[in-house]
């Protein structure tokens, strides 16, 4: 975690890494660097399902993924206490 974030309070690992690091590349050019690119969509989807009541304690999350979305889901499900099963296509 970079020095600019050390003073912030986060409720979990996902909050600490969900926001991008902003890097100035030029006068009018900035770069947003994400530690985990798909963490925000995974967090949104799981929190929305919990809020709607379609995902409740004790349920298992099933997803087909072969990349960083699976990593994002793993982080969020671990924090929220949900089991996660990832299915991938054979290579």
C-alpha positions as CSV (number, residue, x, y, z in Angstrom):
1,X,0.0,0.0,0.0
2,X,1.4,3.4,-0.9
3,X,2.2,6.1,1.7
4,X,-0.8,8.2,0.7
5,X,-3.3,5.5,1.9
6,X,-1.6,4.6,5.3
7,X,-3.6,7.3,7.2
8,X,-7.0,6.1,5.8
9,X,-9.2,3.7,7.7
10,X,-10.5,0.7,5.8
11,X,-13.1,-1.8,6.9
12,X,-11.2,-4.6,5.1
13,X,-8.6,-5.7,2.6
14,X,-10.9,-5.0,-0.3
15,X,-11.5,-1.4,0.8
16,X,-7.8,-0.7,1.0
17,X,-7.1,-1.9,-2.5
18,X,-10.4,-0.9,-4.3
19,X,-9.5,2.7,-5.0
20,X,-6.9,3.4,-7.7
21,X,-3.6,5.1,-7.2
22,X,-3.6,8.3,-9.3
23,X,-0.4,9.0,-11.1
24,X,0.2,12.3,-12.9
25,X,1.8,11.6,-16.3
26,X,1.6,15.1,-17.8
27,X,-0.2,18.4,-17.6
28,X,-3.6,17.0,-18.5
29,X,-2.8,13.3,-18.3
30,X,-3.4,11.0,-15.3
31,X,-3.2,7.3,-14.9
32,X,-5.4,5.2,-12.6
33,X,-3.4,2.2,-11.3
34,X,-5.5,-0.5,-9.7
35,X,-3.9,-3.2,-7.5
36,X,-6.8,-5.6,-8.4
37,X,-8.6,-4.5,-11.6
38,X,-11.8,-6.5,-11.0
39,X,-12.1,-5.9,-7.3
40,X,-14.6,-3.1,-7.6
41,X,-17.1,-5.0,-9.9
42,X,-16.9,-8.1,-7.7
43,X,-17.5,-6.0,-4.6
44,X,-20.5,-4.2,-6.2
45,X,-22.1,-7.5,-7.4
46,X,-21.7,-9.3,-4.0
47,X,-22.9,-6.2,-2.0
48,X,-25.9,-5.7,-4.3
49,X,-26.9,-9.4,-4.0
50,X,-26.6,-9.2,-0.2
51,X,-28.7,-5.9,-0.1
52,X,-31.4,-7.5,-2.3
53,X,-31.5,-10.6,-0.2
54,X,-30.6,-12.9,-3.1
55,X,-27.3,-13.8,-1.3
56,X,-27.6,-14.7,2.3
57,X,-25.3,-16.2,5.0
58,X,-24.4,-19.8,4.3
59,X,-24.9,-19.6,0.5
60,X,-22.2,-20.4,-1.9
61,X,-21.2,-18.1,-4.8
62,X,-20.6,-19.9,-8.1
63,X,-18.9,-18.2,-11.0
64,X,-17.2,-19.0,-14.3
65,X,-14.0,-17.0,-14.7
66,X,-10.4,-17.5,-15.7
67,X,-8.8,-14.3,-14.6
68,X,-8.8,-11.3,-12.3
69,X,-12.6,-11.3,-11.7
70,X,-12.2,-14.6,-9.9
71,X,-9.5,-13.0,-7.7
72,X,-11.7,-10.1,-6.9
73,X,-14.6,-12.4,-6.0
74,X,-12.3,-14.5,-3.8
75,X,-11.2,-11.5,-1.8
76,X,-14.8,-10.2,-1.3
77,X,-16.3,-13.6,-0.5
78,X,-13.5,-14.3,2.0
79,X,-14.2,-11.0,3.8
80,X,-17.9,-11.5,3.8
81,X,-17.8,-15.2,4.8
82,X,-19.2,-16.7,1.6
83,X,-17.9,-19.9,0.1
84,X,-16.8,-19.4,-3.5
85,X,-16.5,-22.0,-6.3
86,X,-14.9,-20.9,-9.6
87,X,-15.3,-22.9,-12.8
88,X,-13.0,-22.4,-15.8
89,X,-13.0,-23.6,-19.3
90,X,-10.4,-26.3,-20.2
91,X,-7.4,-24.9,-21.9
